[in-house]
Amino acid sequence: MIDASNSSSNEYGFVNKEIMKDPNISAEAKTIYAYLSSYAGNKDTSFPSVSLTCYELNMSKNRFYKHRKYLIDKGIILKNKK
């Protein structure tokens, strides 16, 4: 069990367990989904920059875009244009 109260900043988000359990979703896509969820917290939106996301996940932009596209195409996340 993970105790979030031990976190130094107590900043966390919620992830859908069904998405995390789905074997058809790559580990990279699940990582991006969980990362974005952590930024959303208990809200419906998150907006960390691609550069920050890639830096913090140690992921290339090409790899990020590939797996984010999968999440968008499957309707798991939505991308709103600014």
C-alpha positions as CSV (number, residue, x, y, z in Angstrom):
1,M,0.0,0.0,0.0
2,I,1.2,3.5,-0.8
3,D,0.6,6.1,1.8
4,A,0.3,9.5,0.1
5,S,0.4,11.3,3.4
6,N,4.1,10.6,3.5
7,S,4.7,12.6,0.4
8,S,6.7,15.7,1.0
9,S,4.2,17.9,-1.0
10,N,1.0,15.8,-0.9
11,E,0.5,16.7,-4.6
12,Y,-1.2,13.7,-6.3
13,G,-3.9,12.9,-8.8
14,F,-6.2,10.0,-9.5
15,V,-5.9,7.4,-12.3
16,N,-8.5,5.1,-13.7
17,K,-7.6,1.6,-12.6
18,E,-9.1,0.1,-15.7
19,I,-6.7,2.1,-17.9
20,M,-3.7,1.0,-15.8
21,K,-4.8,-2.7,-16.0
22,D,-5.4,-2.7,-19.7
23,P,-2.7,-4.9,-21.4
24,N,-3.4,-3.2,-24.7
25,I,-2.1,0.1,-23.5
26,S,1.7,0.5,-23.5
27,A,3.7,1.2,-20.4
28,E,4.7,4.6,-21.9
29,A,1.1,5.6,-22.6
30,K,0.2,4.6,-19.0
31,T,3.1,6.7,-17.7
32,I,2.0,9.7,-19.7
33,Y,-1.6,9.2,-18.5
34,A,-0.6,8.9,-14.9
35,Y,1.7,11.9,-15.1
36,L,-1.1,14.1,-16.6
37,S,-3.5,12.8,-14.0
38,S,-1.1,13.8,-11.3
39,Y,-1.1,17.4,-12.6
40,A,-4.9,17.4,-12.9
41,G,-5.4,16.4,-9.2
42,N,-9.1,16.2,-8.6
43,K,-9.9,18.4,-11.6
44,D,-10.5,17.5,-15.2
45,T,-7.6,19.4,-16.8
46,S,-3.9,19.5,-16.7
47,F,-1.5,21.5,-18.8
48,P,2.2,20.8,-18.1
49,S,4.3,21.7,-21.2
50,V,5.6,19.0,-23.5
51,S,9.1,20.0,-22.7
52,L,8.6,19.7,-18.9
53,T,6.7,16.4,-19.3
54,C,9.5,14.9,-21.5
55,Y,12.2,16.1,-19.1
56,E,10.5,14.8,-16.0
57,L,9.6,11.4,-17.6
58,N,13.1,11.2,-19.3
59,M,11.3,10.6,-22.6
60,S,12.0,12.0,-26.1
61,K,9.4,14.2,-27.7
62,N,8.9,11.7,-30.5
63,R,8.2,8.9,-28.0
64,F,5.9,11.2,-26.0
65,Y,3.9,12.3,-29.1
66,K,3.6,8.7,-30.3
67,H,2.1,7.5,-27.0
68,R,0.0,10.6,-26.4
69,K,-1.5,10.2,-29.8
70,Y,-2.6,6.7,-28.8
71,L,-4.3,8.1,-25.7
72,I,-6.0,10.8,-27.7
73,D,-7.1,8.4,-30.5
74,K,-8.6,6.0,-27.9
75,G,-10.4,8.8,-26.2
76,I,-8.5,8.3,-22.9
77,I,-7.4,11.9,-22.9
78,L,-8.6,14.9,-24.8
79,K,-6.3,17.6,-26.3
80,N,-7.8,21.0,-26.3
81,K,-6.3,23.5,-28.7
82,K,-5.3,26.9,-27.2
